[in-house]
Amino acid sequence: MRVFGILEPFFKALSDGKVIRLTVAWVLRAVGVLGALGGVFWFLTFVGLAFKSSDIGLGSRSAGAMAGFLLFSLFGLAFGYLWLAICMFRARSVLALGDSHFTVLSILSILFRLNGELVFVTYALVGLGGCLLVWFTNINPFSQFGAFGSQVPFGLAETAGFLGGIELASILLLVAFFGIVVSYALAELSIVLVEIALNTRGIPAIVGPAQLSVVSRAAPAAYAPPVPVPAAPQPSACRQCGQPLEAGARFCADCGAAG
């Protein structure tokens, strides 16, 4: 019906991937803005804790706690900036893909990379900032991890100390490392699937019997194998004198006439 004709441009753009690319790009920009706001919230929260350190039971450690919370709040600003920058960069990458028969797989590869980068940034910053926070405040963060916290060396200690901060940073940095490696591996797997599909489309179709018969009829005659011509039978007697001829002789031995 003609009344639905106004939807044809939309479906055409959807099949070409334009709508999908544009939608994903705007979603990534929105996620980047939310991440930046989360970084600002992180910063303001720990700045507030820094000035309330004497009121939350830290006592004589309030000076170190203030310095630790202030340092950790700066990691929140770094988190917001990096989150926004990564999302904006990946949004531009999605828009730069161009038309393709495999738009969704290409976008999926970019999203896998984005996920790995965000996981790496988040856990790395929390690990490094948390390490400084533990050093300055002498608070044991593993006490908040429940059953998991009791399995680490400093989980049952009253304070984590210097080694506890290093342990916290090491655990979170390992999570960040494995997160980005797994995500990049999934991204490369998506690219491999696209390359396999493209190479498969380039393979010529198998020629069937009907096509073979057409090719054989169209082949030039010069390529046909030569047909042997049987030699003419040689007479066994001389036509001139009637004497028998020797095998293979071209002339009669008696009269000399040609056989």
C-alpha positions as CSV (number, residue, x, y, z in Angstrom):
1,M,0.0,0.0,0.0
2,R,1.2,3.5,-0.8
3,V,0.4,4.7,2.7
4,F,3.4,2.7,4.0
5,G,5.7,4.2,1.3
6,I,7.0,6.8,3.7
7,L,8.7,4.0,5.7
8,E,10.7,2.8,2.7
9,P,13.6,5.3,3.2
10,F,13.8,4.2,6.9
11,F,14.0,0.5,6.1
12,K,16.5,1.2,3.3
13,A,18.7,3.1,5.7
14,L,18.3,0.4,8.3
15,S,19.3,-2.3,5.9
16,D,22.4,-0.2,4.9
17,G,23.3,0.2,8.5
18,K,23.0,4.0,8.6
19,V,20.3,4.0,11.3
20,I,22.1,1.4,13.3
21,R,25.5,3.2,13.2
22,L,23.9,6.6,14.1
23,T,21.9,5.1,16.9
24,V,24.9,3.3,18.4
25,A,27.1,6.4,18.1
26,W,24.6,8.5,20.0
27,V,24.2,5.8,22.7
28,L,27.9,5.7,23.1
29,R,28.0,9.5,23.5
30,A,25.3,9.3,26.1
31,V,27.2,6.6,28.0
32,G,30.3,8.8,27.9
33,V,28.4,11.7,29.4
34,L,27.1,9.4,32.1
35,G,30.6,8.2,32.8
36,A,31.8,11.8,33.1
37,L,29.0,12.6,35.5
38,G,29.9,9.5,37.5
39,G,33.5,10.7,37.8
40,V,32.3,14.1,39.1
41,F,30.1,12.3,41.6
42,W,33.1,10.2,42.7
43,F,35.2,13.3,43.1
44,L,32.6,15.2,45.1
45,T,31.8,12.2,47.3
46,F,35.4,11.6,48.5
47,V,36.1,15.3,48.8
48,G,33.1,15.4,51.2
49,L,34.5,12.4,53.1
50,A,37.9,14.1,53.3
51,F,36.4,17.0,55.3
52,K,34.3,14.6,57.5
53,S,37.1,12.2,58.3
54,S,37.2,13.2,61.9
55,D,33.4,12.5,62.2
56,I,33.4,9.0,60.8
57,G,35.4,7.3,63.5
58,L,38.9,7.7,62.2
59,G,40.1,9.7,65.2
60,S,43.8,10.3,65.2
61,R,44.1,9.1,61.6
62,S,41.9,11.9,60.3
63,A,44.8,13.9,58.8
64,G,46.0,10.9,56.8
65,A,42.4,10.0,55.9
66,M,41.8,13.5,54.5
67,A,44.9,13.3,52.3
68,G,43.9,9.8,51.2
69,F,40.3,10.7,50.3
70,L,41.5,13.8,48.4
71,L,43.9,11.8,46.4
72,F,41.3,9.2,45.7
73,S,38.9,11.9,44.6
74,L,41.3,13.0,41.9
75,F,41.2,9.5,40.4
76,G,37.4,10.1,40.1
77,L,38.1,13.1,37.8
78,A,40.6,11.0,35.7
79,F,37.9,8.3,35.5
80,G,35.3,10.7,34.2
81,Y,37.6,12.2,31.6
82,L,38.9,8.9,30.3
83,W,35.4,7.3,30.2
84,L,34.1,10.3,28.2
85,A,37.2,10.3,25.8
86,I,37.0,6.6,25.1
87,C,33.2,6.6,24.4
88,M,33.5,9.6,22.1
89,F,36.4,8.0,20.2
90,R,34.5,4.8,19.7
91,A,31.4,6.7,18.6
92,R,33.5,8.3,15.9
93,S,34.8,4.8,14.9
94,V,31.2,3.5,14.5
95,L,30.3,6.4,12.3
96,A,33.4,5.9,10.2
97,L,32.5,2.3,9.3
98,G,30.7,3.2,6.1
99,D,28.2,1.0,4.3
100,S,28.8,-2.8,4.7
101,H,26.9,-6.1,4.5
102,F,28.2,-6.9,8.0
103,T,27.4,-3.7,9.9
104,V,26.3,-5.3,13.1
105,L,29.4,-7.5,13.3
106,S,31.7,-4.6,12.7
107,I,29.9,-2.5,15.4
108,L,30.0,-5.5,17.8
109,S,33.8,-5.6,17.3
110,I,34.1,-2.0,18.3
111,L,31.8,-2.5,21.3
112,F,34.0,-5.4,22.5
113,R,37.0,-3.1,22.4
114,L,35.1,-0.4,24.2
115,N,34.1,-2.7,26.9
116,G,37.7,-3.9,27.4
117,E,39.0,-0.3,27.5
118,L,36.3,0.8,30.1
119,V,36.9,-2.2,32.2
120,F,40.7,-1.6,32.2
121,V,40.3,2.1,33.0
122,T,37.8,1.5,35.8
123,Y,39.7,-1.3,37.6
124,A,43.1,0.2,37.1
125,L,42.1,3.6,38.5
126,V,40.2,2.0,41.5
127,G,43.2,-0.2,42.1
128,L,45.8,2.5,42.1
129,G,43.7,5.0,43.9
130,G,42.6,2.4,46.4
131,C,46.2,1.6,47.1
132,L,47.0,5.2,48.0
133,L,43.8,5.4,50.0
134,V,44.8,2.3,52.1
135,W,48.3,3.7,52.7
136,F,47.1,7.1,53.9
137,T,44.0,5.9,55.9
138,N,45.3,2.5,57.0
139,I,41.8,1.1,56.4
140,N,41.4,-2.5,55.4
141,P,39.2,-2.5,52.2
142,F,39.0,-6.3,52.2
143,S,36.8,-6.3,55.3
144,Q,33.9,-5.1,53.0
145,F,34.3,-8.0,50.6
146,G,32.5,-10.5,52.7
147,A,33.5,-14.2,52.2
148,F,36.0,-13.2,49.5
149,G,37.8,-10.8,51.9
150,S,38.5,-13.6,54.3
151,Q,40.4,-15.5,51.7
152,V,43.1,-12.8,51.0
153,P,46.1,-12.6,53.3
154,F,45.1,-9.3,54.9
155,G,41.3,-9.9,54.9
156,L,41.1,-10.6,58.6
157,A,43.5,-8.0,59.7
158,E,42.3,-4.9,61.5
159,T,44.4,-2.7,59.2
160,A,45.7,-3.5,55.8
161,G,48.9,-1.4,55.9
162,F,51.4,-1.0,53.1
163,L,51.3,-4.6,51.8
164,G,47.5,-4.5,51.9
165,G,47.4,-1.5,49.5
166,I,49.8,-3.3,47.1
167,E,47.7,-6.4,47.3
168,L,44.5,-4.4,46.5
169,A,46.2,-2.7,43.5
170,S,47.6,-6.0,42.2
171,I,44.2,-7.8,42.3
172,L,42.4,-5.0,40.5
173,L,45.1,-4.5,38.0
174,L,45.0,-8.2,37.1
175,V,41.2,-7.9,36.6
176,A,41.8,-4.9,34.4
177,F,44.4,-6.7,32.4
178,F,42.4,-9.9,31.8
179,G,39.3,-7.8,31.1
180,I,40.9,-5.9,28.2
181,V,42.6,-9.0,26.8
182,V,39.4,-11.0,26.7
183,S,37.4,-8.1,25.2
184,Y,40.0,-7.5,22.5
185,A,40.1,-11.3,21.7
186,L,36.3,-11.2,21.2
187,A,36.7,-8.1,19.0
188,E,39.3,-9.9,16.8
189,L,37.0,-13.0,16.6
190,S,34.2,-10.8,15.2
191,I,36.6,-9.4,12.6
192,V,37.6,-12.9,11.7
193,L,34.0,-13.8,11.1
194,V,33.6,-10.8,8.8
195,E,36.7,-11.8,6.8
196,I,35.5,-15.4,6.5
197,A,32.2,-14.1,5.2
198,L,33.8,-11.8,2.7
199,N,36.2,-14.5,1.4
200,T,33.3,-17.0,1.1
201,R,31.4,-14.6,-1.1
202,G,34.4,-14.3,-3.4
203,I,34.7,-18.1,-4.1
204,P,33.2,-19.0,-7.6
205,A,30.2,-21.3,-7.7
206,I,30.7,-25.0,-8.4
207,V,30.2,-25.8,-12.1
208,G,27.4,-28.4,-12.6
209,P,26.9,-30.9,-15.4
210,A,24.7,-28.5,-17.4
211,Q,27.4,-25.8,-17.4
212,L,30.1,-28.4,-18.3
213,S,28.1,-29.5,-21.4
214,V,27.8,-25.9,-22.5
215,V,31.5,-25.3,-22.0
216,S,32.4,-28.5,-23.9
217,R,30.2,-27.4,-26.8
218,A,31.7,-24.0,-26.9
219,A,35.3,-25.3,-26.8
220,P,37.2,-24.7,-30.1
221,A,37.8,-27.7,-32.4
222,A,41.6,-27.1,-32.3
223,Y,41.7,-28.6,-28.8
224,A,40.0,-31.9,-30.0
225,P,42.3,-34.9,-30.1
226,P,43.4,-35.9,-33.6
227,V,41.6,-39.0,-35.0
228,P,44.1,-41.5,-36.5
229,V,43.5,-42.2,-40.3
230,P,44.0,-45.8,-41.3
231,A,46.6,-46.5,-43.9
232,A,45.5,-47.7,-47.4
233,P,45.9,-51.5,-47.8
234,Q,49.0,-52.5,-49.7
235,P,48.6,-54.9,-52.6
236,S,50.1,-58.4,-52.1
237,A,50.9,-58.9,-55.9
238,C,52.5,-56.8,-58.6
239,R,49.9,-55.1,-60.8
240,Q,52.2,-55.3,-63.8
241,C,53.5,-58.9,-63.8
242,G,51.4,-60.5,-61.1
243,Q,54.4,-61.7,-59.1
244,P,54.0,-61.6,-55.2
245,L,55.5,-58.6,-53.5
246,E,57.7,-58.7,-50.5
247,A,56.3,-57.1,-47.3
248,G,56.9,-53.4,-47.3
249,A,58.4,-53.4,-50.9
250,R,57.5,-50.4,-53.0
251,F,58.7,-51.9,-56.3
252,C,58.4,-55.3,-57.8
253,A,61.6,-57.3,-57.7
254,D,60.9,-59.0,-61.0
255,C,59.7,-56.2,-63.3
256,G,60.6,-53.1,-61.3
257,A,57.1,-51.7,-61.6
258,A,55.8,-49.6,-58.7
259,G,53.7,-51.7,-56.3
